[in-house]
Amino acid sequence: MISYNEFWLTCDCSDISSYALIKKHGISANTLNRMKHGKPISTVTIDKLCKALNCMVDDIISYEPDKPQTPEVRSCQNIDNKEN
């Protein structure tokens, strides 16, 4: 899953507010809302953010693998116990 945690840290360190991104750099409020909720954004938008914040892509997004789901281990013993 893509994470935008790096983006929020980069904004804090660069002292650029969400308001400045919207008014000065043409980033939509909807885009910032999508990022806040972990939804996808376009590479064009990532490019705009990198220019506005003078940073690299990895200062905006990172990849965090989904946690693997551990399947329930079934055995004959579990099935036998259910029947009793």
PDB file of N, CA, C and O in Angstrom:
ATOM      1  N   MET A   1       0.839  -1.174   0.000  1.00  0.00           N
ATOM      2  CA  MET A   1       0.000   0.000   0.000  1.00  0.00           C
ATOM      3  C   MET A   1       0.885   1.238   0.000  1.00  0.00           C
ATOM      4  O   MET A   1       1.957   1.244   0.605  1.00  0.00           O
ATOM      5  N   ILE A   2       0.446   2.251  -0.659  1.00  0.00           N
ATOM      6  CA  ILE A   2       1.185   3.514  -0.720  1.00  0.00           C
ATOM      7  C   ILE A   2       0.853   4.336   0.525  1.00  0.00           C
ATOM      8  O   ILE A   2      -0.307   4.456   0.920  1.00  0.00           O
ATOM      9  N   SER A   3       1.896   4.895   1.129  1.00  0.00           N
ATOM     10  CA  SER A   3       1.734   5.732   2.314  1.00  0.00           C
ATOM     11  C   SER A   3       2.189   7.151   2.004  1.00  0.00           C
ATOM     12  O   SER A   3       3.181   7.349   1.302  1.00  0.00           O
ATOM     13  N   TYR A   4       1.475   8.123   2.518  1.00  0.00           N
ATOM     14  CA  TYR A   4       1.832   9.530   2.337  1.00  0.00           C
ATOM     15  C   TYR A   4       2.417  10.130   3.612  1.00  0.00           C
ATOM     16  O   TYR A   4       2.513  11.353   3.724  1.00  0.00           O
ATOM     17  N   ASN A   5       2.805   9.307   4.565  1.00  0.00           N
ATOM     18  CA  ASN A   5       3.377   9.821   5.813  1.00  0.00           C
ATOM     19  C   ASN A   5       4.583  10.714   5.550  1.00  0.00           C
ATOM     20  O   ASN A   5       4.775  11.728   6.221  1.00  0.00           O
ATOM     21  N   GLU A   6       5.389  10.329   4.572  1.00  0.00           N
ATOM     22  CA  GLU A   6       6.576  11.131   4.225  1.00  0.00           C
ATOM     23  C   GLU A   6       6.178  12.529   3.760  1.00  0.00           C
ATOM     24  O   GLU A   6       6.869  13.506   4.049  1.00  0.00           O
ATOM     25  N   PHE A   7       5.075  12.620   3.045  1.00  0.00           N
ATOM     26  CA  PHE A   7       4.599  13.921   2.561  1.00  0.00           C
ATOM     27  C   PHE A   7       4.310  14.865   3.712  1.00  0.00           C
ATOM     28  O   PHE A   7       4.734  16.021   3.699  1.00  0.00           O
ATOM     29  N   TRP A   8       3.583  14.368   4.712  1.00  0.00           N
ATOM     30  CA  TRP A   8       3.217  15.232   5.835  1.00  0.00           C
ATOM     31  C   TRP A   8       4.453  15.664   6.612  1.00  0.00           C
ATOM     32  O   TRP A   8       4.517  16.798   7.086  1.00  0.00           O
ATOM     33  N   LEU A   9       5.427  14.785   6.750  1.00  0.00           N
ATOM     34  CA  LEU A   9       6.689  15.146   7.415  1.00  0.00           C
ATOM     35  C   LEU A   9       7.454  16.186   6.600  1.00  0.00           C
ATOM     36  O   LEU A   9       8.014  17.133   7.152  1.00  0.00           O
ATOM     37  N   THR A  10       7.471  15.999   5.289  1.00  0.00           N
ATOM     38  CA  THR A  10       8.156  16.949   4.410  1.00  0.00           C
ATOM     39  C   THR A  10       7.508  18.325   4.494  1.00  0.00           C
ATOM     40  O   THR A  10       8.202  19.340   4.536  1.00  0.00           O
ATOM     41  N   CYS A  11       6.189  18.359   4.519  1.00  0.00           N
ATOM     42  CA  CYS A  11       5.478  19.645   4.664  1.00  0.00           C
ATOM     43  C   CYS A  11       5.844  20.318   5.981  1.00  0.00           C
ATOM     44  O   CYS A  11       6.108  21.520   6.013  1.00  0.00           O
ATOM     45  N   ASP A  12       5.860  19.554   7.059  1.00  0.00           N
ATOM     46  CA  ASP A  12       6.202  20.118   8.364  1.00  0.00           C
ATOM     47  C   ASP A  12       7.615  20.687   8.369  1.00  0.00           C
ATOM     48  O   ASP A  12       7.851  21.768   8.907  1.00  0.00           O
ATOM     49  N   CYS A  13       8.549  19.964   7.772  1.00  0.00           N
ATOM     50  CA  CYS A  13       9.948  20.399   7.759  1.00  0.00           C
ATOM     51  C   CYS A  13      10.178  21.590   6.834  1.00  0.00           C
ATOM     52  O   CYS A  13      11.086  22.388   7.066  1.00  0.00           O
ATOM     53  N   SER A  14       9.374  21.712   5.805  1.00  0.00           N
ATOM     54  CA  SER A  14       9.574  22.804   4.851  1.00  0.00           C
ATOM     55  C   SER A  14       8.732  24.034   5.193  1.00  0.00           C
ATOM     56  O   SER A  14       8.840  25.062   4.523  1.00  0.00           O
ATOM     57  N   ASP A  15       7.917  23.941   6.200  1.00  0.00           N
ATOM     58  CA  ASP A  15       7.048  25.053   6.609  1.00  0.00           C
ATOM     59  C   ASP A  15       6.107  25.520   5.502  1.00  0.00           C
ATOM     60  O   ASP A  15       5.722  26.688   5.469  1.00  0.00           O
ATOM     61  N   ILE A  16       5.736  24.620   4.600  1.00  0.00           N
ATOM     62  CA  ILE A  16       4.731  24.941   3.584  1.00  0.00           C
ATOM     63  C   ILE A  16       3.401  24.369   4.061  1.00  0.00           C
ATOM     64  O   ILE A  16       3.279  23.169   4.311  1.00  0.00           O
ATOM     65  N   SER A  17       2.424  25.232   4.180  1.00  0.00           N
ATOM     66  CA  SER A  17       1.113  24.809   4.674  1.00  0.00           C
ATOM     67  C   SER A  17       0.255  24.245   3.551  1.00  0.00           C
ATOM     68  O   SER A  17       0.540  24.430   2.368  1.00  0.00           O
ATOM     69  N   SER A  18      -0.789  23.560   3.951  1.00  0.00           N
ATOM     70  CA  SER A  18      -1.757  23.059   2.972  1.00  0.00           C
ATOM     71  C   SER A  18      -2.358  24.231   2.197  1.00  0.00           C
ATOM     72  O   SER A  18      -2.604  24.133   0.995  1.00  0.00           O
ATOM     73  N   TYR A  19      -2.589  25.327   2.894  1.00  0.00           N
ATOM     74  CA  TYR A  19      -3.142  26.524   2.255  1.00  0.00           C
ATOM     75  C   TYR A  19      -2.216  27.014   1.139  1.00  0.00           C
ATOM     76  O   TYR A  19      -2.680  27.356   0.051  1.00  0.00           O
ATOM     77  N   ALA A  20      -0.913  27.049   1.408  1.00  0.00           N
ATOM     78  CA  ALA A  20       0.055  27.491   0.401  1.00  0.00           C
ATOM     79  C   ALA A  20       0.085  26.523  -0.783  1.00  0.00           C
ATOM     80  O   ALA A  20       0.191  26.951  -1.932  1.00  0.00           O
ATOM     81  N   LEU A  21      -0.007  25.232  -0.509  1.00  0.00           N
ATOM     82  CA  LEU A  21      -0.024  24.256  -1.603  1.00  0.00           C
ATOM     83  C   LEU A  21      -1.236  24.473  -2.505  1.00  0.00           C
ATOM     84  O   LEU A  21      -1.147  24.340  -3.725  1.00  0.00           O
ATOM     85  N   ILE A  22      -2.364  24.807  -1.891  1.00  0.00           N
ATOM     86  CA  ILE A  22      -3.591  25.027  -2.656  1.00  0.00           C
ATOM     87  C   ILE A  22      -3.527  26.352  -3.416  1.00  0.00           C
ATOM     88  O   ILE A  22      -3.758  26.381  -4.625  1.00  0.00           O
ATOM     89  N   LYS A  23      -3.220  27.435  -2.727  1.00  0.00           N
ATOM     90  CA  LYS A  23      -3.283  28.775  -3.326  1.00  0.00           C
ATOM     91  C   LYS A  23      -2.091  29.104  -4.226  1.00  0.00           C
ATOM     92  O   LYS A  23      -2.273  29.684  -5.297  1.00  0.00           O
ATOM     93  N   LYS A  24      -0.881  28.745  -3.810  1.00  0.00           N
ATOM     94  CA  LYS A  24       0.309  29.133  -4.575  1.00  0.00           C
ATOM     95  C   LYS A  24       0.750  28.103  -5.604  1.00  0.00           C
ATOM     96  O   LYS A  24       1.340  28.456  -6.625  1.00  0.00           O
ATOM     97  N   HIS A  25       0.464  26.829  -5.339  1.00  0.00           N
ATOM     98  CA  HIS A  25       1.021  25.776  -6.180  1.00  0.00           C
ATOM     99  C   HIS A  25      -0.023  24.977  -6.943  1.00  0.00           C
ATOM    100  O   HIS A  25       0.327  24.041  -7.662  1.00  0.00           O
ATOM    101  N   GLY A  26      -1.298  25.326  -6.803  1.00  0.00           N
ATOM    102  CA  GLY A  26      -2.350  24.701  -7.601  1.00  0.00           C
ATOM    103  C   GLY A  26      -2.691  23.262  -7.241  1.00  0.00           C
ATOM    104  O   GLY A  26      -3.247  22.532  -8.061  1.00  0.00           O
ATOM    105  N   ILE A  27      -2.362  22.852  -6.025  1.00  0.00           N
ATOM    106  CA  ILE A  27      -2.750  21.519  -5.556  1.00  0.00           C
ATOM    107  C   ILE A  27      -4.176  21.637  -5.030  1.00  0.00           C
ATOM    108  O   ILE A  27      -4.466  22.531  -4.235  1.00  0.00           O
ATOM    109  N   SER A  28      -5.061  20.759  -5.457  1.00  0.00           N
ATOM    110  CA  SER A  28      -6.454  20.889  -5.034  1.00  0.00           C
ATOM    111  C   SER A  28      -6.645  20.399  -3.598  1.00  0.00           C
ATOM    112  O   SER A  28      -5.916  19.533  -3.115  1.00  0.00           O
ATOM    113  N   ALA A  29      -7.633  20.972  -2.941  1.00  0.00           N
ATOM    114  CA  ALA A  29      -7.985  20.539  -1.586  1.00  0.00           C
ATOM    115  C   ALA A  29      -8.427  19.084  -1.608  1.00  0.00           C
ATOM    116  O   ALA A  29      -8.185  18.342  -0.657  1.00  0.00           O
ATOM    117  N   ASN A  30      -9.074  18.678  -2.693  1.00  0.00           N
ATOM    118  CA  ASN A  30      -9.509  17.294  -2.837  1.00  0.00           C
ATOM    119  C   ASN A  30      -8.306  16.343  -2.853  1.00  0.00           C
ATOM    120  O   ASN A  30      -8.360  15.262  -2.267  1.00  0.00           O
ATOM    121  N   THR A  31      -7.229  16.745  -3.521  1.00  0.00           N
ATOM    122  CA  THR A  31      -6.018  15.923  -3.566  1.00  0.00           C
ATOM    123  C   THR A  31      -5.447  15.741  -2.164  1.00  0.00           C
ATOM    124  O   THR A  31      -5.092  14.628  -1.777  1.00  0.00           O
ATOM    125  N   LEU A  32      -5.360  16.814  -1.413  1.00  0.00           N
ATOM    126  CA  LEU A  32      -4.831  16.720  -0.047  1.00  0.00           C
ATOM    127  C   LEU A  32      -5.732  15.845   0.816  1.00  0.00           C
ATOM    128  O   LEU A  32      -5.248  15.099   1.667  1.00  0.00           O
ATOM    129  N   ASN A  33      -7.030  15.934   0.601  1.00  0.00           N
ATOM    130  CA  ASN A  33      -7.970  15.091   1.337  1.00  0.00           C
ATOM    131  C   ASN A  33      -7.771  13.615   0.971  1.00  0.00           C
ATOM    132  O   ASN A  33      -7.801  12.744   1.840  1.00  0.00           O
ATOM    133  N   ARG A  34      -7.568  13.344  -0.322  1.00  0.00           N
ATOM    134  CA  ARG A  34      -7.322  11.969  -0.767  1.00  0.00           C
ATOM    135  C   ARG A  34      -6.057  11.420  -0.104  1.00  0.00           C
ATOM    136  O   ARG A  34      -6.027  10.272   0.340  1.00  0.00           O
ATOM    137  N   MET A  35      -5.026  12.241  -0.043  1.00  0.00           N
ATOM    138  CA  MET A  35      -3.770  11.819   0.573  1.00  0.00           C
ATOM    139  C   MET A  35      -3.958  11.572   2.075  1.00  0.00           C
ATOM    140  O   MET A  35      -3.415  10.621   2.637  1.00  0.00           O
ATOM    141  N   LYS A  36      -4.724  12.434   2.692  1.00  0.00           N
ATOM    142  CA  LYS A  36      -4.987  12.285   4.125  1.00  0.00           C
ATOM    143  C   LYS A  36      -5.647  10.939   4.421  1.00  0.00           C
ATOM    144  O   LYS A  36      -5.420  10.346   5.475  1.00  0.00           O
ATOM    145  N   HIS A  37      -6.460  10.467   3.490  1.00  0.00           N
ATOM    146  CA  HIS A  37      -7.179   9.215   3.678  1.00  0.00           C
ATOM    147  C   HIS A  37      -6.531   8.028   2.947  1.00  0.00           C
ATOM    148  O   HIS A  37      -7.138   6.965   2.821  1.00  0.00           O
ATOM    149  N   GLY A  38      -5.293   8.220   2.469  1.00  0.00           N
ATOM    150  CA  GLY A  38      -4.547   7.125   1.869  1.00  0.00           C
ATOM    151  C   GLY A  38      -5.052   6.661   0.522  1.00  0.00           C
ATOM    152  O   GLY A  38      -4.813   5.518   0.131  1.00  0.00           O
ATOM    153  N   LYS A  39      -5.745   7.528  -0.193  1.00  0.00           N
ATOM    154  CA  LYS A  39      -6.274   7.163  -1.511  1.00  0.00           C
ATOM    155  C   LYS A  39      -5.262   7.537  -2.595  1.00  0.00           C
ATOM    156  O   LYS A  39      -4.388   8.372  -2.364  1.00  0.00           O
ATOM    157  N   PRO A  40      -5.374   6.924  -3.775  1.00  0.00           N
ATOM    158  CA  PRO A  40      -4.386   7.173  -4.830  1.00  0.00           C
ATOM    159  C   PRO A  40      -4.464   8.584  -5.415  1.00  0.00           C
ATOM    160  O   PRO A  40      -5.525   9.208  -5.462  1.00  0.00           O
ATOM    161  N   ILE A  41      -3.306   9.059  -5.855  1.00  0.00           N
ATOM    162  CA  ILE A  41      -3.208  10.323  -6.586  1.00  0.00           C
ATOM    163  C   ILE A  41      -2.383  10.057  -7.839  1.00  0.00           C
ATOM    164  O   ILE A  41      -1.715   9.028  -7.942  1.00  0.00           O
ATOM    165  N   SER A  42      -2.429  10.972  -8.775  1.00  0.00           N
ATOM    166  CA  SER A  42      -1.736  10.766 -10.052  1.00  0.00           C
ATOM    167  C   SER A  42      -0.245  11.108  -9.946  1.00  0.00           C
ATOM    168  O   SER A  42       0.191  11.817  -9.039  1.00  0.00           O
ATOM    169  N   THR A  43       0.508  10.581 -10.897  1.00  0.00           N
ATOM    170  CA  THR A  43       1.932  10.915 -10.946  1.00  0.00           C
ATOM    171  C   THR A  43       2.136  12.378 -11.335  1.00  0.00           C
ATOM    172  O   THR A  43       3.149  12.976 -10.974  1.00  0.00           O
ATOM    173  N   VAL A  44       1.194  12.955 -12.060  1.00  0.00           N
ATOM    174  CA  VAL A  44       1.260  14.382 -12.383  1.00  0.00           C
ATOM    175  C   VAL A  44       1.195  15.194 -11.088  1.00  0.00           C
ATOM    176  O   VAL A  44       1.920  16.176 -10.929  1.00  0.00           O
ATOM    177  N   THR A  45       0.340  14.786 -10.180  1.00  0.00           N
ATOM    178  CA  THR A  45       0.216  15.467  -8.894  1.00  0.00           C
ATOM    179  C   THR A  45       1.477  15.277  -8.058  1.00  0.00           C
ATOM    180  O   THR A  45       1.935  16.214  -7.403  1.00  0.00           O
ATOM    181  N   ILE A  46       2.031  14.088  -8.077  1.00  0.00           N
ATOM    182  CA  ILE A  46       3.276  13.844  -7.338  1.00  0.00           C
ATOM    183  C   ILE A  46       4.377  14.746  -7.892  1.00  0.00           C
ATOM    184  O   ILE A  46       5.179  15.285  -7.129  1.00  0.00           O
ATOM    185  N   ASP A  47       4.421  14.914  -9.211  1.00  0.00           N
ATOM    186  CA  ASP A  47       5.383  15.812  -9.838  1.00  0.00           C
ATOM    187  C   ASP A  47       5.199  17.247  -9.341  1.00  0.00           C
ATOM    188  O   ASP A  47       6.173  17.919  -9.004  1.00  0.00           O
ATOM    189  N   LYS A  48       3.945  17.715  -9.296  1.00  0.00           N
ATOM    190  CA  LYS A  48       3.655  19.069  -8.806  1.00  0.00           C
ATOM    191  C   LYS A  48       4.090  19.238  -7.350  1.00  0.00           C
ATOM    192  O   LYS A  48       4.647  20.269  -6.972  1.00  0.00           O
ATOM    193  N   LEU A  49       3.827  18.207  -6.538  1.00  0.00           N
ATOM    194  CA  LEU A  49       4.209  18.279  -5.126  1.00  0.00           C
ATOM    195  C   LEU A  49       5.722  18.331  -4.969  1.00  0.00           C
ATOM    196  O   LEU A  49       6.233  19.083  -4.138  1.00  0.00           O
ATOM    197  N   CYS A  50       6.440  17.543  -5.756  1.00  0.00           N
ATOM    198  CA  CYS A  50       7.904  17.555  -5.696  1.00  0.00           C
ATOM    199  C   CYS A  50       8.444  18.935  -6.065  1.00  0.00           C
ATOM    200  O   CYS A  50       9.379  19.426  -5.431  1.00  0.00           O
ATOM    201  N   LYS A  51       7.862  19.559  -7.083  1.00  0.00           N
ATOM    202  CA  LYS A  51       8.290  20.911  -7.479  1.00  0.00           C
ATOM    203  C   LYS A  51       7.977  21.922  -6.391  1.00  0.00           C
ATOM    204  O   LYS A  51       8.818  22.758  -6.060  1.00  0.00           O
ATOM    205  N   ALA A  52       6.775  21.854  -5.832  1.00  0.00           N
ATOM    206  CA  ALA A  52       6.358  22.815  -4.806  1.00  0.00           C
ATOM    207  C   ALA A  52       7.204  22.700  -3.544  1.00  0.00           C
ATOM    208  O   ALA A  52       7.551  23.705  -2.924  1.00  0.00           O
ATOM    209  N   LEU A  53       7.532  21.465  -3.168  1.00  0.00           N
ATOM    210  CA  LEU A  53       8.283  21.230  -1.936  1.00  0.00           C
ATOM    211  C   LEU A  53       9.786  21.109  -2.176  1.00  0.00           C
ATOM    212  O   LEU A  53      10.562  20.961  -1.232  1.00  0.00           O
ATOM    213  N   ASN A  54      10.194  21.173  -3.448  1.00  0.00           N
ATOM    214  CA  ASN A  54      11.599  21.027  -3.817  1.00  0.00           C
ATOM    215  C   ASN A  54      12.191  19.760  -3.195  1.00  0.00           C
ATOM    216  O   ASN A  54      13.175  19.801  -2.457  1.00  0.00           O
ATOM    217  N   CYS A  55      11.554  18.637  -3.521  1.00  0.00           N
ATOM    218  CA  CYS A  55      11.952  17.369  -2.911  1.00  0.00           C
ATOM    219  C   CYS A  55      11.889  16.236  -3.926  1.00  0.00           C
ATOM    220  O   CYS A  55      11.515  16.441  -5.081  1.00  0.00           O
ATOM    221  N   MET A  56      12.252  15.059  -3.489  1.00  0.00           N
ATOM    222  CA  MET A  56      12.227  13.860  -4.317  1.00  0.00           C
ATOM    223  C   MET A  56      10.922  13.090  -4.062  1.00  0.00           C
ATOM    224  O   MET A  56      10.226  13.333  -3.076  1.00  0.00           O
ATOM    225  N   VAL A  57      10.610  12.164  -4.965  1.00  0.00           N
ATOM    226  CA  VAL A  57       9.384  11.372  -4.849  1.00  0.00           C
ATOM    227  C   VAL A  57       9.323  10.639  -3.511  1.00  0.00           C
ATOM    228  O   VAL A  57       8.259  10.566  -2.897  1.00  0.00           O
ATOM    229  N   ASP A  58      10.455  10.095  -3.052  1.00  0.00           N
ATOM    230  CA  ASP A  58      10.428   9.343  -1.792  1.00  0.00           C
ATOM    231  C   ASP A  58      10.258  10.246  -0.571  1.00  0.00           C
ATOM    232  O   ASP A  58      10.155   9.755   0.553  1.00  0.00           O
ATOM    233  N   ASP A  59      10.228  11.566  -0.785  1.00  0.00           N
ATOM    234  CA  ASP A  59       9.874  12.493   0.288  1.00  0.00           C
ATOM    235  C   ASP A  59       8.367  12.724   0.322  1.00  0.00           C
ATOM    236  O   ASP A  59       7.859  13.423   1.199  1.00  0.00           O
ATOM    237  N   ILE A  60       7.656  12.132  -0.637  1.00  0.00           N
ATOM    238  CA  ILE A  60       6.205  12.282  -0.752  1.00  0.00           C
ATOM    239  C   ILE A  60       5.492  10.973  -0.443  1.00  0.00           C
ATOM    240  O   ILE A  60       4.533  10.945   0.329  1.00  0.00           O
ATOM    241  N   ILE A  61       5.967   9.887  -1.052  1.00  0.00           N
ATOM    242  CA  ILE A  61       5.293   8.594  -0.902  1.00  0.00           C
ATOM    243  C   ILE A  61       6.295   7.507  -0.523  1.00  0.00           C
ATOM    244  O   ILE A  61       7.497   7.625  -0.764  1.00  0.00           O
ATOM    245  N   SER A  62       5.766   6.464   0.068  1.00  0.00           N
ATOM    246  CA  SER A  62       6.558   5.259   0.325  1.00  0.00           C
ATOM    247  C   SER A  62       5.638   4.055   0.169  1.00  0.00           C
ATOM    248  O   SER A  62       4.415   4.170   0.245  1.00  0.00           O
ATOM    249  N   TYR A  63       6.246   2.922  -0.045  1.00  0.00           N
ATOM    250  CA  TYR A  63       5.489   1.686  -0.193  1.00  0.00           C
ATOM    251  C   TYR A  63       5.614   0.874   1.075  1.00  0.00           C
ATOM    252  O   TYR A  63       6.720   0.619   1.552  1.00  0.00           O
ATOM    253  N   GLU A  64       4.495   0.472   1.615  1.00  0.00           N
ATOM    254  CA  GLU A  64       4.460  -0.387   2.792  1.00  0.00           C
ATOM    255  C   GLU A  64       3.672  -1.641   2.430  1.00  0.00           C
ATOM    256  O   GLU A  64       2.470  -1.569   2.173  1.00  0.00           O
ATOM    257  N   PRO A  65       4.348  -2.796   2.410  1.00  0.00           N
ATOM    258  CA  PRO A  65       3.630  -4.024   2.048  1.00  0.00           C
ATOM    259  C   PRO A  65       2.473  -4.291   3.002  1.00  0.00           C
ATOM    260  O   PRO A  65       2.546  -4.012   4.199  1.00  0.00           O
ATOM    261  N   ASP A  66       1.404  -4.841   2.435  1.00  0.00           N
ATOM    262  CA  ASP A  66       0.275  -5.245   3.274  1.00  0.00           C
ATOM    263  C   ASP A  66       0.739  -6.357   4.196  1.00  0.00           C
ATOM    264  O   ASP A  66       1.584  -7.175   3.832  1.00  0.00           O
ATOM    265  N   LYS A  67       0.180  -6.374   5.387  1.00  0.00           N
ATOM    266  CA  LYS A  67       0.499  -7.460   6.304  1.00  0.00           C
ATOM    267  C   LYS A  67      -0.156  -8.736   5.794  1.00  0.00           C
ATOM    268  O   LYS A  67      -1.353  -8.752   5.508  1.00  0.00           O
ATOM    269  N   PRO A  68       0.626  -9.803   5.680  1.00  0.00           N
ATOM    270  CA  PRO A  68       0.025 -11.044   5.184  1.00  0.00           C
ATOM    271  C   PRO A  68      -0.983 -11.591   6.193  1.00  0.00           C
ATOM    272  O   PRO A  68      -0.768 -11.550   7.404  1.00  0.00           O
ATOM    273  N   GLN A  69      -2.060 -12.091   5.667  1.00  0.00           N
ATOM    274  CA  GLN A  69      -3.064 -12.700   6.532  1.00  0.00           C
ATOM    275  C   GLN A  69      -2.645 -14.137   6.803  1.00  0.00           C
ATOM    276  O   GLN A  69      -2.319 -14.890   5.885  1.00  0.00           O
ATOM    277  N   THR A  70      -2.659 -14.494   8.054  1.00  0.00           N
ATOM    278  CA  THR A  70      -2.292 -15.853   8.425  1.00  0.00           C
ATOM    279  C   THR A  70      -3.539 -16.720   8.339  1.00  0.00           C
ATOM    280  O   THR A  70      -4.500 -16.511   9.079  1.00  0.00           O
ATOM    281  N   PRO A  71      -3.522 -17.689   7.437  1.00  0.00           N
ATOM    282  CA  PRO A  71      -4.708 -18.545   7.325  1.00  0.00           C
ATOM    283  C   PRO A  71      -4.832 -19.444   8.549  1.00  0.00           C
ATOM    284  O   PRO A  71      -3.837 -19.855   9.146  1.00  0.00           O
ATOM    285  N   GLU A  72      -6.070 -19.736   8.904  1.00  0.00           N
ATOM    286  CA  GLU A  72      -6.303 -20.642  10.024  1.00  0.00           C
ATOM    287  C   GLU A  72      -5.850 -22.039   9.622  1.00  0.00           C
ATOM    288  O   GLU A  72      -6.214 -22.554   8.565  1.00  0.00           O
ATOM    289  N   VAL A  73      -5.059 -22.626  10.479  1.00  0.00           N
ATOM    290  CA  VAL A  73      -4.559 -23.968  10.201  1.00  0.00           C
ATOM    291  C   VAL A  73      -5.621 -24.967  10.627  1.00  0.00           C
ATOM    292  O   VAL A  73      -6.048 -25.002  11.781  1.00  0.00           O
ATOM    293  N   ARG A  74      -6.027 -25.769   9.673  1.00  0.00           N
ATOM    294  CA  ARG A  74      -7.049 -26.770   9.961  1.00  0.00           C
ATOM    295  C   ARG A  74      -6.363 -28.120  10.107  1.00  0.00           C
ATOM    296  O   ARG A  74      -5.378 -28.413   9.429  1.00  0.00           O
ATOM    297  N   SER A  75      -6.883 -28.904  10.971  1.00  0.00           N
ATOM    298  CA  SER A  75      -6.364 -30.261  11.140  1.00  0.00           C
ATOM    299  C   SER A  75      -7.533 -31.210  11.357  1.00  0.00           C
ATOM    300  O   SER A  75      -8.655 -30.781  11.626  1.00  0.00           O
ATOM    301  N   CYS A  76      -7.260 -32.490  11.239  1.00  0.00           N
ATOM    302  CA  CYS A  76      -8.300 -33.489  11.476  1.00  0.00           C
ATOM    303  C   CYS A  76      -8.801 -33.409  12.910  1.00  0.00           C
ATOM    304  O   CYS A  76      -9.976 -33.661  13.178  1.00  0.00           O
ATOM    305  N   GLN A  77      -7.915 -33.060  13.827  1.00  0.00           N
ATOM    306  CA  GLN A  77      -8.302 -32.968  15.235  1.00  0.00           C
ATOM    307  C   GLN A  77      -9.340 -31.860  15.433  1.00  0.00           C
ATOM    308  O   GLN A  77     -10.295 -32.044  16.187  1.00  0.00           O
ATOM    309  N   ASN A  78      -9.168 -30.720  14.772  1.00  0.00           N
ATOM    310  CA  ASN A  78     -10.140 -29.630  14.881  1.00  0.00           C
ATOM    311  C   ASN A  78     -11.501 -30.051  14.335  1.00  0.00           C
ATOM    312  O   ASN A  78     -12.534 -29.711  14.911  1.00  0.00           O
ATOM    313  N   ILE A  79     -11.504 -30.778  13.245  1.00  0.00           N
ATOM    314  CA  ILE A  79     -12.769 -31.238  12.649  1.00  0.00           C
ATOM    315  C   ILE A  79     -13.444 -32.259  13.564  1.00  0.00           C
ATOM    316  O   ILE A  79     -14.658 -32.196  13.758  1.00  0.00           O
ATOM    317  N   ASP A  80     -12.688 -33.190  14.125  1.00  0.00           N
ATOM    318  CA  ASP A  80     -13.249 -34.183  15.041  1.00  0.00           C
ATOM    319  C   ASP A  80     -13.873 -33.549  16.266  1.00  0.00           C
ATOM    320  O   ASP A  80     -14.919 -34.001  16.732  1.00  0.00           O
ATOM    321  N   ASN A  81     -13.244 -32.500  16.800  1.00  0.00           N
ATOM    322  CA  ASN A  81     -13.771 -31.820  17.992  1.00  0.00           C
ATOM    323  C   ASN A  81     -15.099 -31.124  17.711  1.00  0.00           C
ATOM    324  O   ASN A  81     -15.951 -31.047  18.595  1.00  0.00           O
ATOM    325  N   LYS A  82     -15.287 -30.614  16.490  1.00  0.00           N
ATOM    326  CA  LYS A  82     -16.526 -29.927  16.138  1.00  0.00           C
ATOM    327  C   LYS A  82     -17.691 -30.895  16.085  1.00  0.00           C
ATOM    328  O   LYS A  82     -18.825 -30.515  16.378  1.00  0.00           O
ATOM    329  N   GLU A  83     -17.431 -32.132  15.720  1.00  0.00           N
ATOM    330  CA  GLU A  83     -18.498 -33.113  15.603  1.00  0.00           C
ATOM    331  C   GLU A  83     -18.982 -33.589  16.955  1.00  0.00           C
ATOM    332  O   GLU A  83     -20.117 -34.052  17.067  1.00  0.00           O
ATOM    333  N   ASN A  84     -18.155 -33.491  17.991  1.00  0.00           N
ATOM    334  CA  ASN A  84     -18.534 -33.997  19.315  1.00  0.00           C
ATOM    335  C   ASN A  84     -19.294 -32.998  20.077  1.00  0.00           C
ATOM    336  O   ASN A  84     -19.692 -33.259  21.212  1.00  0.00           O
TER     337      ASN A  84
END
